[in-house]
Amino acid sequence: MGSKKSTKAKGSRAGSLSAGRPPTAAKPKASVSAKATRTVINKLHQINKQLVRAKSAGNEAQVKDLQTQVDALGGLPRYQQASIQGQSIERGGDSSLVLMQWLKDAGVVGQLKTSHARLKLLEVGALSIKNACATSGIFDVQRIDLHSQADGILQQDFMERPIPQTGEEKFHIISLSLVLNFVPDAEGRGEMLRRTCQFLERNQIGDGSSETAATHYPSLFLVLPAPCVTNSRYMDEKRLTLLMAHLGYSLIQRKQTTKLVYYLWHWKPILELKRQGFAKTQVNPGVTRNNFAIVLKRSK
Ligand SMILES: C[S@@+](CC[C@H](N)C(=O)[O-])C[C@H]1O[C@@H](n2cnc3c(N)ncnc32)[C@H](O)[C@@H]1O
């Protein structure tokens, strides 16, 4: 893997998918544990991708070997610990603060507080029950994760979660914060995005008369490492916006920091939702770029 101490390496890290949380205003030096955290996250991401390839090639010996490497690094629990550290204030904090700020600025928080109404929020990939959304008082939150770290987080794979049959079981906002990039393959990411649409509640709450509310939900709060859209061979923001439009999503809020990019996508049901395909196409050639991609499989 080689040393990454030179200034050059520093620059390339900013464009790598291992880049984690945004810096604080004061830009403190990254602590040793911050570096260790990045290393673990990066390694587990790499091994996970190799695992997907080995599994689809049916290479059982390699799968076993890679699984041993994952276990040696502490597996998913270690990854989650690293991610929790990544949420510490020194490292830029809780991403749901950004969502809360957008909802406040748009007047949604004020409206909800006045009407004593609550939005239903599904937080996929929840590591904590105490983030800004949880303490805001405007949400009924359901939290799920592949490996629950706390009471109040249901251990569940979003891809296996039963599709809601009634509006009651749906959500006004779904949060996928640093989850999509965790999915190791491009088709799996596409499936995850497509699946979110089946969980969104189309009906407004309260009297439904608010214009602001109508544009801010149902929606998807998506957070990605910035290099997924700034330095990928297969994905840039234009392409992501096009892909999201295939699913009925339009961009209403966006924020980028050195390391992360935050989006709020408003959803409207569209026809042919299931039939649209979206291929992996090179948009940004270059040897220093990463391979982050999202593919929508054409389905029957
Ligand atoms: C990097 S952590 C992000 C945690 C937190 N949302 C944040 O913004 O810091 C990614 C989490 O997503 C979870 N995750 C990934 N795929 C998932 C799935 N299909 N269903 C539920 N959780 C998933 C992982 O278990 C992991 O805890």
Ligand as a Chemical Component Dictionary entry (heavy atoms), coordinates in Angstrom:
data_LIG
# 
_chem_comp.id                   LIG 
_chem_comp.type                 NON-POLYMER 
_chem_comp.pdbx_formal_charge   0 
_chem_comp.three_letter_code    LIG 
# 
loop_
_chem_comp_atom.comp_id 
_chem_comp_atom.atom_id 
_chem_comp_atom.alt_atom_id 
_chem_comp_atom.type_symbol 
_chem_comp_atom.charge 
_chem_comp_atom.model_Cartn_x 
_chem_comp_atom.model_Cartn_y 
_chem_comp_atom.model_Cartn_z 
_chem_comp_atom.pdbx_ordinal 
LIG C1  C1  C 0  -20.454 4.599  7.629  1  
LIG S1  S1  S 1  -21.775 3.997  8.584  2  
LIG C2  C2  C 0  -22.688 5.486  8.557  3  
LIG C3  C3  C 0  -23.409 5.748  9.791  4  
LIG C4  C4  C 0  -24.146 7.057  9.943  5  
LIG N1  N1  N 0  -25.371 7.045  9.174  6  
LIG C5  C5  C 0  -23.283 8.253  9.611  7  
LIG O1  O1  O 0  -23.716 9.092  8.811  8  
LIG O2  O2  O -1 -22.199 8.386  10.163 9  
LIG C6  C6  C 0  -22.686 2.972  7.493  10 
LIG C7  C7  C 0  -23.714 2.124  8.203  11 
LIG O3  O3  O 0  -24.661 1.701  7.252  12 
LIG C8  C8  C 0  -25.104 0.423  7.620  13 
LIG N2  N2  N 0  -25.707 -0.227 6.452  14 
LIG C9  C9  C 0  -25.131 -0.477 5.260  15 
LIG N3  N3  N 0  -25.980 -1.116 4.433  16 
LIG C10 C10 C 0  -27.129 -1.272 5.124  17 
LIG C11 C11 C 0  -28.373 -1.890 4.829  18 
LIG N4  N4  N 0  -28.587 -2.484 3.661  19 
LIG N5  N5  N 0  -29.333 -1.882 5.765  20 
LIG C12 C12 C 0  -29.126 -1.313 6.973  21 
LIG N6  N6  N 0  -27.958 -0.712 7.317  22 
LIG C13 C13 C 0  -26.970 -0.694 6.411  23 
LIG C14 C14 C 0  -23.834 -0.261 8.115  24 
LIG O4  O4  O 0  -24.125 -1.353 8.943  25 
LIG C15 C15 C 0  -23.122 0.872  8.838  26 
LIG O5  O5  O 0  -23.405 0.863  10.212 27 
# 
loop_
_chem_comp_bond.comp_id 
_chem_comp_bond.atom_id_1 
_chem_comp_bond.atom_id_2 
_chem_comp_bond.value_order 
_chem_comp_bond.pdbx_ordinal 
LIG C1  S1  SING 1  
LIG S1  C2  SING 2  
LIG S1  C6  SING 3  
LIG C2  C3  SING 4  
LIG C3  C4  SING 5  
LIG C4  N1  SING 6  
LIG C4  C5  SING 7  
LIG C5  O1  DOUB 8  
LIG C5  O2  SING 9  
LIG C6  C7  SING 10 
LIG C7  O3  SING 11 
LIG C7  C15 SING 12 
LIG O3  C8  SING 13 
LIG C8  N2  SING 14 
LIG C8  C14 SING 15 
LIG N2  C9  SING 16 
LIG N2  C13 SING 17 
LIG C9  N3  DOUB 18 
LIG N3  C10 SING 19 
LIG C10 C11 SING 20 
LIG C10 C13 DOUB 21 
LIG C11 N4  SING 22 
LIG C11 N5  DOUB 23 
LIG N5  C12 SING 24 
LIG C12 N6  DOUB 25 
LIG N6  C13 SING 26 
LIG C14 O4  SING 27 
LIG C14 C15 SING 28 
LIG C15 O5  SING 29 
# 
